[in-house]
Amino acid sequence: MTGTVGPGLVGEVMVRVRGGAEAFLAYAAEPGERMERGTVVLVVEYQPPRTVYVAAAYG
């Protein structure tokens, strides 16, 4: 994450695509969840053109 995601906040993530990295607007997949900058996330849904819903990746 390059920007915090949480209630009332739109964050940003860098996603590896086609051998490079692209920025996407990010929202929490679970309502009310907050993820700070630097959190490793899993993209669980994509909505064109540049929006993703993410969950924290643990493990």
Buried (B, 14 or more C-beta within 10 A) or exposed (E): BEBBBBEEEEBBBEBEEEEEEEEBBBBBBEEEBBBEEEBEBEBEEEEEEEEBBBBBEEE
